[in-house]
Amino acid sequence: MSGVAALPLPAPPRARIRNQLCQILLQNGDVTAANVRKALKIQEEHGGQIGRILVAMRACSERAISRALLEQVRIRGEQVKSLSQAARDNPALAGVSIPCSPVRTTLLLVSADAFSLITAFLCALAIQFTSDWTPYREAMYLLFAAVILCAAAFPGVGMYAAMAQSPPDELRNSTFATSVSLLGVCAVALFGEKATRLWTFLSLFVWWALVVVLVPVMRAWLRYKYANKPWFGHPVAVLGAAKTGRLIVRTLKSQPGRGLKPVLLLDDDGAKHGTLRASVEADEVAVHSVRMPASELIRGSMLQSVNELLGDSEPPPPTLSAGKITSPGMPAVRGSSQNVQAVRGSSQNMPAASNAQAPAMYAEIEGVPILGNLAVAPVLAKKLNIKYAVLAMPGLESRKLLRITERVGGAFSHMLIIPDLFGLGSIGVPAKDLGGVLGIEVRQQLLLPWPRFVKRSIDFVLTVVGGICILPILLLLTLLIVCDSRGGPFYRQKRLGQDGGTFYAYKFRTMHGDGEARLAQVLEQNPEMRKEYERFHKLRNDPRVTRVGRVLRKFSLDELPQIWSVLVGDMSLVGPRPYLEREIKDMDAQEGFILRAPPGMTGLWQVSDRNAISFAGRVKMDVHYVRNWSPWIDIYILARTIGVVLRGTGM
């Protein structure tokens, strides 16, 4: 086959620096992008303020940080000014306001469920008109009873909890509540008249099917529409501003539909605080402005990380002591008596006086302020009516963790404790009591025979029914491929299957001829494409793809022949991505775990922003799927796959 010229293509963009202060420093030429990324990595691991970390790294001066802070205030306008000014005007609340309304949020979900139940009731009642155009009272009474029972069961399965359940859990619990209600009214219907029993049971089944579908759909639509509104959600305080706290805040901010909105952070580590801090004085909240050289606030694990980056060839300079600093309209606060080693060079090159030019502000994580230490929690929880807290300190010893829980836990009616169990399954993991000892039961569902049988049964039934329905589409696509380019309509490739076996996966051909040979040639000729492929294991604007192939890939229609692989048991409808043997070396030693499950036509990666997720990200998603598998997560992914296909986000 003739060679193809490599098309010019820009390299995939590196992770965008979203920190506004860092962007200003870069624009002013005060810091390099490489140092910013190193500082952000340290911040991600150990917390702390990015400006202080940059100063400790000798990446820029405190004067540059001051200029950038002033510019940040100018750019953000009233957003930053209002928070600092609100803290001065109303120190009793530390300047924090709670825009979200838990009552309004709950009423929104109740109205969605009421609409679903009533709509299903009316549609099911209409079935009675198909017999003799007269609705039976028996069916109406039973349907009404089912609606009442279901509405009463929803709160019992946590459908209105502050923290929304994961979509698979919500689907499972709503289906369970609806099914229990159906069984209850069916038991009553057995005592009805036999002449109307068939139509009554048919109406009840229609009601059940509609409720099972409408409830999660309506809830998902309302969350999509209203989750970003200021009033949506329940306020939550995050206790801990280190790596886990940052992760919790970022997760809750990126998934507002989960129902918890972080409004403040608290941490006993002063290095994570800003120059504006809240404290408790005589059972009241007081706000102070603290000014001191940034280098003095770098300590502990953060300082160790900086030294690891810079090396330890030179001894650190003598320690600095903070003086008494005042700020207009604010109480004065002395620096800590326990001086900390300043990072080398900071005392000579970075005058502390320059920092006084910068306005006093709270430190922030994703726009959520770090107010002060944990002692503020009980007072603020009462004044701001915050009922929920997340204790994000998994690295603490159990004794210290228990002490913090006893110290501040009484201020919150609900406290979610994040344990140091990262990597375990997180969906549907039950807590167990072992004679007063807390245990968490982790089930490897895909290693059990019954779950495997259920998954295989679902695959077989849906594949047979779906294959018959889409047979005309398969024939049409086959004809289009043959007419568009030379070669057969199908393409097969050896892939890794369940338990490490191999099989041939079939797809519609979307490329000109020998794809693997062309790929090697393109990657050899174009270094930029080679970098993109090494990261994503696929190419955007791939020159090997045919005209029809681009359409097939855009809407993921090239995957349809894999129905045959599902039918014979080599694949599943939902599962990890089918990997190539050459990709094992890039799977971070996770291949043994991932290959416990059969590969799927669709999966978590396919229904996520797959064009922006690296190969390592796909591996993590597949590990998460295998650890958390249940029939409900398969149903959830299948439902989302329909939307992804219709939007045409493939490539």
C-alpha positions in Angstrom: 0.0 0.0 0.0 1.3 3.4 -0.9 2.6 5.7 1.9 0.6 8.6 3.2 2.0 12.0 4.0 1.9 12.9 7.6 -0.5 15.7 8.3 0.7 18.5 10.6 -1.0 18.4 13.9 -0.3 20.4 17.1 0.7 18.5 20.1 -2.0 17.8 22.7 -2.1 20.7 25.1 -0.6 20.2 28.5 -2.8 20.6 31.6 -3.9 24.2 31.6 -2.8 26.3 34.6 -6.1 27.4 36.1 -4.7 29.2 39.1 -5.4 32.9 38.5 -2.4 34.2 40.6 -0.1 31.9 38.7 -1.5 33.2 35.4 -0.8 36.8 36.4 2.8 35.9 37.5 3.4 34.2 34.2 2.0 37.2 32.2 4.3 39.5 34.2 7.3 37.3 33.5 7.9 36.9 37.3 7.9 33.1 37.2 8.4 30.3 34.7 5.8 27.7 33.7 8.0 24.9 34.9 8.3 26.3 38.4 4.6 27.0 38.5 3.9 23.3 37.8 6.3 22.2 40.4 4.7 24.5 42.9 1.2 23.3 42.0 2.4 19.7 42.5 3.7 20.5 46.0 0.4 22.3 46.8 -1.6 19.3 45.6 0.3 17.0 47.8 0.7 19.1 51.0 -1.7 22.0 50.6 -0.5 25.6 51.4 -0.6 28.8 49.4 0.9 28.8 45.9 2.5 32.2 46.5 4.3 31.0 49.6 5.5 27.9 47.8 6.9 29.9 44.9 8.7 32.1 47.3 10.2 29.2 49.2 11.3 27.7 45.9 13.1 31.0 45.0 11.0 31.0 41.9 9.9 34.7 42.5 10.1 37.4 45.0 7.5 38.4 47.6 7.3 41.8 45.8 6.1 39.9 42.7 3.5 38.1 44.8 2.3 41.4 46.2 1.9 42.9 42.7 0.1 39.8 41.5 -2.3 39.9 44.4 -3.1 43.5 43.7 -3.7 42.7 40.1 -5.9 39.7 41.1 -8.0 42.0 43.1 -8.4 44.4 40.2 -9.3 41.6 37.8 -11.7 39.9 40.0 -13.2 43.2 41.1 -15.9 43.0 43.8 -15.6 39.2 44.2 -12.4 39.3 46.3 -13.2 42.7 47.8 -16.6 41.6 49.0 -15.3 38.6 50.8 -12.6 40.5 52.7 -14.9 43.5 53.3 -17.7 41.3 54.5 -15.3 39.7 57.0 -14.5 43.2 58.3 -18.1 44.4 58.3 -19.5 41.2 59.8 -16.7 39.3 61.7 -19.2 37.3 63.7 -19.9 35.3 60.5 -16.3 35.6 59.2 -17.8 37.2 56.0 -19.3 33.9 54.9 -22.8 33.8 53.4 -24.8 30.7 52.7 -26.8 31.1 49.4 -27.9 27.5 49.1 -31.3 26.4 50.4 -31.7 22.8 51.6 -35.5 23.1 51.8 -35.8 24.4 48.3 -33.4 21.7 47.0 -35.5 18.9 48.7 -38.7 20.3 47.4 -37.3 20.3 43.9 -36.6 16.6 44.1 -40.0 15.9 45.7 -41.7 17.7 42.9 -39.7 15.7 40.3 -40.8 12.4 42.0 -44.4 13.6 42.3 -44.5 14.4 38.6 -43.1 10.9 37.8 -45.5 9.1 40.0 -48.6 11.0 38.8 -47.6 10.7 35.2 -47.1 6.9 35.6 -50.5 6.7 37.4 -52.4 8.4 34.6 -50.7 6.4 31.9 -51.3 3.1 33.7 -55.0 4.1 34.4 -55.4 4.7 30.6 -54.7 1.0 30.0 -58.2 0.3 31.4 -59.8 2.1 28.5 -58.5 -0.6 26.1 -60.9 -3.2 27.5 -64.4 -1.6 27.3 -63.6 2.1 27.6 -64.6 2.2 31.2 -61.8 2.5 33.9 -62.3 0.0 36.8 -62.4 1.4 40.3 -60.3 -1.6 41.4 -57.3 -0.5 39.2 -57.7 3.1 40.2 -57.6 2.3 43.9 -54.7 -0.1 43.6 -52.7 2.4 41.5 -53.4 5.1 44.0 -52.3 2.9 46.8 -49.1 2.1 44.9 -48.3 5.8 44.4 -48.8 6.5 48.2 -46.7 3.5 49.2 -43.9 4.5 46.8 -43.9 8.1 47.9 -43.6 6.9 51.5 -40.8 4.4 50.7 -38.6 6.9 48.9 -37.4 8.8 52.0 -36.7 5.4 53.7 -34.2 4.4 51.0 -32.4 7.8 51.2 -33.8 9.4 48.1 -33.8 12.8 49.8 -30.6 12.7 51.7 -28.4 15.8 51.6 -25.6 14.0 49.7 -27.2 12.5 46.6 -26.5 8.8 46.0 -24.4 7.8 43.1 -26.5 7.2 39.9 -26.3 3.4 40.2 -27.3 3.5 43.9 -30.1 5.9 43.2 -31.4 3.7 40.4 -31.1 0.6 42.6 -32.9 2.2 45.5 -35.7 3.8 43.5 -36.3 0.5 41.7 -36.3 -1.4 45.0 -38.9 1.0 46.6 -41.1 0.9 43.5 -40.9 -2.9 43.4 -41.8 -3.3 47.0 -44.8 -1.0 46.5 -45.9 -3.0 43.5 -45.6 -6.3 45.4 -47.7 -4.9 48.2 -50.6 -3.8 45.9 -50.4 -7.0 43.9 -50.9 -9.0 47.1 -54.1 -7.0 47.7 -55.1 -7.4 44.0 -55.1 -11.2 44.4 -58.3 -10.8 46.4 -60.0 -8.8 43.6 -62.4 -10.2 41.0 -60.9 -12.5 38.4 -62.7 -10.8 35.5 -60.6 -7.7 35.9 -57.4 -9.1 37.3 -55.6 -9.3 34.0 -56.1 -5.7 33.1 -55.4 -4.6 36.7 -52.1 -6.4 36.8 -51.2 -5.0 33.3 -51.9 -1.5 34.6 -49.8 -2.1 37.7 -46.9 -3.4 35.6 -47.1 -0.3 33.3 -47.0 2.0 36.3 -44.0 0.2 37.7 -42.1 0.3 34.4 -42.8 4.0 33.9 -41.8 4.9 37.5 -38.5 3.0 37.2 -37.6 5.0 34.1 -39.1 8.4 34.9 -37.8 8.9 38.4 -34.1 8.7 37.6 -34.6 10.6 34.3 -36.5 13.5 35.9 -34.0 13.7 38.7 -31.1 13.8 36.4 -32.7 16.4 34.2 -33.5 18.7 37.1 -30.0 18.3 38.6 -28.5 19.2 35.1 -30.8 22.2 34.9 -30.6 23.6 38.5 -27.5 22.1 40.1 -25.4 25.2 39.3 -27.9 27.6 40.7 -26.7 29.3 43.9 -29.7 28.1 45.9 -29.2 24.4 45.0 -27.7 22.0 47.6 -26.8 21.7 51.3 -23.9 23.7 52.8 -21.0 21.7 54.0 -17.9 22.5 56.0 -14.7 20.7 54.9 -12.4 20.0 57.8 -8.9 19.6 56.5 -7.2 21.7 53.7 -4.5 19.3 52.6 -4.5 17.0 49.6 -7.7 15.1 50.6 -9.5 18.3 51.5 -8.6 19.8 48.1 -9.8 16.7 46.4 -13.1 16.8 48.3 -13.7 20.5 47.4 -12.7 19.9 43.8 -15.0 16.9 43.5 -18.0 18.6 45.1 -17.5 21.7 43.0 -17.3 19.8 39.8 -20.3 17.6 40.6 -22.9 20.1 42.1 -25.6 17.5 41.5 -24.3 15.5 44.4 -26.1 18.0 46.7 -23.3 19.1 49.0 -21.8 22.6 48.4 -18.6 23.4 50.2 -18.8 26.9 51.7 -15.7 26.9 54.0 -12.6 25.0 55.0 -10.9 24.8 58.4 -7.5 23.5 59.2 -5.2 23.7 62.3 -2.1 24.1 60.0 -1.4 27.8 59.9 0.7 27.3 56.7 -2.5 26.7 54.8 -4.2 29.9 56.0 -4.1 33.2 54.2 -3.4 36.7 55.6 -7.0 37.0 56.7 -8.0 34.5 59.4 -10.9 33.8 61.7 -10.6 32.7 65.3 -12.7 32.3 68.4 -12.6 34.9 71.2 -15.0 34.7 74.1 -17.3 32.3 72.2 -17.5 34.7 69.2 -15.8 34.7 65.8 -13.1 37.4 65.3 -11.3 38.1 62.1 -7.7 39.2 62.0 -5.2 40.3 59.4 -1.8 38.7 59.5 1.2 40.0 57.6 4.6 38.2 57.6 7.1 37.1 55.1 5.8 34.2 53.1 9.0 32.2 53.8 8.1 32.0 57.5 4.9 30.2 56.7 6.6 27.4 54.8 7.1 24.5 57.1 6.7 20.8 57.7 6.2 18.5 54.8 5.8 21.4 52.4 9.3 22.6 53.2 10.7 19.1 52.9 9.1 18.8 49.4 10.7 22.1 48.4 14.1 21.0 49.6 13.7 17.7 47.7 13.1 19.7 44.5 16.0 22.2 45.1 18.4 19.8 46.7 20.2 20.2 50.0 23.7 21.3 48.9 23.5 24.6 50.8 22.5 25.0 54.5 19.4 27.1 55.1 19.8 30.6 56.4 19.0 31.6 60.0 15.4 31.7 61.0 13.3 34.9 60.7 10.9 36.2 63.4 7.6 37.8 62.6 6.9 41.2 64.1 3.7 42.7 65.2 1.6 43.6 62.1 -1.5 45.8 61.9 -4.0 46.3 59.3 -6.5 49.2 58.9 -9.7 48.3 60.7 -8.4 44.9 61.9 -7.0 43.6 65.2 -3.3 43.1 65.4 -1.8 39.6 65.6 1.7 38.6 66.4 3.4 35.9 64.4 4.0 32.5 65.8 6.6 32.2 68.6 7.8 29.0 67.0 10.0 30.3 64.2 10.4 28.2 61.1 13.4 27.8 58.9 13.3 30.1 55.9 14.2 28.7 52.6 17.6 29.7 51.5 18.0 33.0 49.8 14.6 34.3 50.8 15.8 36.7 53.6 18.3 38.3 51.3 16.4 38.6 48.0 12.8 38.9 49.2 12.1 41.9 51.4 9.2 41.3 53.8 8.0 44.9 53.6 6.8 44.3 50.0 4.3 41.9 51.2 2.5 44.6 53.2 1.3 46.1 49.9 -0.9 43.1 49.2 -4.5 43.1 50.5 -5.4 40.7 53.4 -7.4 37.8 52.0 -8.5 34.4 52.9 -6.6 31.5 51.3 -8.9 29.7 48.9 -9.3 26.3 47.3 -11.4 26.4 44.2 -13.0 29.6 45.4 -13.8 28.2 48.9 -12.2 30.2 51.7 -9.9 28.6 54.4 -11.2 30.6 57.4 -9.0 29.4 60.2 -8.5 26.5 62.6 -10.9 23.8 63.7 -11.9 25.7 66.9 -14.0 28.0 64.7 -16.2 25.1 63.5 -18.8 24.9 66.4 -19.4 28.6 66.4 -19.7 29.0 62.6 -21.8 25.8 62.3 -24.4 27.2 64.8 -24.4 30.8 63.3 -24.5 29.7 59.7 -26.8 26.7 60.3 -24.4 24.2 58.7 -25.6 20.7 59.4 -23.0 18.7 57.4 -19.2 18.4 57.6 -16.6 16.3 55.8 -13.6 15.3 57.9 -10.9 15.0 55.2 -7.8 14.0 57.3 -7.2 10.3 56.4 -3.6 10.4 57.4 -4.2 11.2 61.0 -3.8 8.5 63.7 -7.1 7.0 64.8 -6.6 8.5 68.3 -6.2 12.1 66.9 -9.1 11.5 64.5 -11.4 10.5 67.3 -10.3 13.5 69.3 -11.2 15.8 66.5 -14.5 14.1 66.0 -15.4 14.5 69.7 -14.1 18.1 69.6 -16.1 19.5 66.7 -18.4 16.6 65.6 -21.2 17.7 68.0 -21.6 20.9 66.1 -22.8 19.0 63.0 -25.8 16.6 62.8 -24.0 14.7 60.0 -20.3 14.2 59.6 -18.7 12.2 56.8 -15.3 10.9 57.7 -12.9 10.1 54.8 -10.9 7.0 55.7 -7.4 6.1 54.4 -8.8 3.5 52.1 -8.2 5.0 48.7 -8.3 2.4 45.9 -11.1 0.3 47.3 -14.6 0.1 45.9 -16.8 3.0 46.8 -20.2 2.2 45.3 -22.6 0.2 47.5 -19.9 -0.6 50.1 -21.7 -1.5 53.4 -20.4 -0.8 56.9 -20.5 -3.7 59.3 -20.4 -4.0 63.1 -18.0 -6.6 64.3 -18.7 -6.6 68.1 -18.2 -2.9 68.4 -15.5 -2.7 65.7 -16.3 -0.8 62.5 -15.7 -2.8 59.4 -16.2 -2.1 55.7 -17.3 -5.1 53.5 -15.6 -5.1 50.1 -17.1 -7.5 47.6 -15.4 -8.6 44.4 -18.7 -9.1 42.6 -17.1 -10.2 39.3 -15.4 -13.1 41.0 -18.7 -14.5 42.3 -20.6 -17.0 40.1 -24.0 -15.5 40.6 -23.1 -11.9 39.6 -21.3 -13.4 36.5 -24.4 -15.3 35.6 -26.6 -12.2 35.9 -24.2 -10.1 33.8 -24.0 -12.8 31.1 -27.8 -13.2 31.1 -28.3 -9.4 30.6 -25.8 -9.4 27.8 -27.4 -12.3 26.0 -31.0 -11.0 26.2 -30.2 -7.4 25.3 -27.9 -8.5 22.4 -30.4 -10.8 20.8 -33.2 -8.3 21.0 -31.0 -5.3 20.1 -29.3 -7.2 17.2 -32.6 -8.0 15.6 -33.7 -4.3 15.8 -30.5 -2.9 14.3 -30.0 -5.5 11.6 -31.2 -3.1 8.8 -28.7 -0.5 10.1 -25.9 -3.0 9.9 -26.7 -3.9 6.4 -26.9 -0.2 5.3 -23.5 0.6 6.9 -21.9 -2.4 5.3 -23.0 -1.2 1.9 -21.8 2.4 2.5 -18.3 1.2 3.6 -17.9 -1.0 0.5 -18.9 1.9 -1.8 -16.7 4.4 -0.1 -13.3 2.8 -0.2 -11.5 -0.4 -1.4 -11.5 -3.4 1.0 -13.9 -5.4 3.0 -16.5 -3.9 5.3 -15.1 -5.4 8.5 -11.9 -5.1 10.4 -10.7 -7.5 13.0 -8.0 -7.2 15.6 -6.7 -9.4 18.4 -7.6 -8.0 21.8 -7.2 -9.1 25.4 -10.2 -10.9 26.9 -11.4 -12.0 30.3 -8.8 -13.7 32.5 -6.0 -12.8 30.0 -7.2 -14.8 27.0 -7.3 -13.3 23.5 -10.0 -13.0 20.9 -10.7 -11.2 17.7 -12.8 -8.1 18.1 -14.7 -7.1 14.9 -15.4 -3.5 13.9 -16.6 -1.8 10.8 -13.6 -0.8 8.7 -12.9 2.9 9.1 -9.4 3.1 7.6 -7.7 2.8 4.3 -6.2 -0.7 4.3 -3.5 -1.9 6.7 -4.1 0.4 9.7 -1.2 -0.9 11.9 1.4 -0.4 9.1 0.1 3.1 8.4 0.1 4.0 12.0 3.7 3.0 12.4 4.6 5.1 9.3 2.7 8.2 10.5 4.2 8.1 14.0 7.7 7.7 12.5 7.2 10.7 10.2 5.4 13.1 12.6 6.9 13.5 16.2 3.9 15.6 17.3 1.5 12.8 16.3 3.7 10.3 18.1 3.5 12.4 21.3 -0.3 12.5 21.0 -0.5 8.8 20.4 1.8 8.0 23.3 -0.5 9.9 25.6 -4.0 9.1 24.3 -3.2 5.9 22.3 -5.4 7.4 19.5 -5.1 10.3 17.0 -7.3 13.3 16.4 -7.8 14.0 12.6 -6.2 10.6 11.9 -5.1 10.6 8.2 -5.8 6.9 7.9 -9.6 7.3 8.4 -12.0 7.2 5.4 -14.9 9.6 4.8 -17.5 7.1 6.0 -15.2 6.1 8.8 -15.1 9.6 10.3 -18.9 9.5 10.6 -18.9 6.0 12.0 -16.3 7.0 14.6 -18.1 10.2 15.5 -21.2 8.4 16.5 -19.4 5.2 17.6 -21.2 3.1 15.0 -18.0 1.3 14.1 -18.4 -0.7 17.3 -21.7 -2.3 16.3 -20.2 -5.5 14.9 -18.9 -6.3 18.4 -22.4 -7.5 19.1 -21.2 -10.8 17.7 -18.4 -10.9 20.2 -21.0 -10.2 23.0 -23.2 -12.9 21.7 -20.5 -15.6 21.7 -19.3 -14.5 25.2 -15.9 -12.9 24.3 -17.2 -9.4 25.3 -19.9 -7.8 27.3 -22.2 -4.9 26.6 -20.5 -2.9 29.4 -17.0 -3.4 30.7 -13.4 -2.2 30.5 -11.9 -1.1 27.2 -10.7 -4.1 25.1 -6.9 -3.6 25.3 -4.2 -4.6 22.8 -1.4 -6.8 23.9 1.2 -4.1 23.2 -0.6 -1.8 25.7 0.1 -4.1 28.7 3.3 -2.3 29.5 1.4 1.0 29.9 -1.3 -0.3 32.2 0.6 0.3 35.4 0.5 -3.3 36.5 -3.3 -3.2 36.6 -3.9 -5.6 33.7 -4.4 -8.6 36.0 -7.2 -6.8 37.9 -8.9 -5.2 34.9 -8.9 -8.5 33.0 -11.1 -10.1 35.7 -14.0 -8.7 33.8 -14.9 -9.3 30.1 -14.1 -6.2 27.9 -17.2 -4.1 26.9 -18.6 -2.4 23.9 -19.1 0.6 26.2 -17.8 1.6 29.6 -17.0 4.5 31.9 -14.4 5.9 29.6 -16.8 5.9 26.6 -19.5 7.9 28.5 -17.0 10.4 30.0 -15.1 13.1 28.2 -13.1 10.4 26.4 -11.3 12.7 23.9 -9.6 14.6 26.8 -8.8 11.6 29.0 -5.3 10.1 28.8 -4.6 6.4 28.5 -3.6 6.4 32.2 -7.0 7.9 33.0 -8.8 5.2 31.1 -6.9 2.5 33.1 -8.0 4.2 36.3 -11.7 4.3 35.1 -11.6 0.6 34.2 -10.1 -0.3 37.6 -12.9 1.7 39.3 -15.5 -0.1 37.2 -14.2 -3.6 38.1 -14.0 -2.7 41.8 -17.5 -1.3 41.9 -19.4 -3.5 39.4 -23.1 -4.1 39.8 -26.0 -4.6 37.4 -27.1 -1.0 38.2 -23.8 0.5 37.1 -24.2 -1.4 33.8 -27.7 0.0 33.3 -26.5 3.5 34.2 -23.6 3.3 31.6 -25.9 1.9 28.9 -28.4 4.7 29.5 -25.6 7.3 29.2 -24.2 5.6 26.1 -27.3 6.5 24.2 -26.8 10.2 24.9 -23.1 10.0 24.0 -23.9 8.3 20.7 -26.6 10.9 19.8 -24.3 13.8 20.6 -21.5 12.4 18.4 -18.5 13.0 20.7 -16.3 10.2 19.3 -13.3 10.6 17.1 
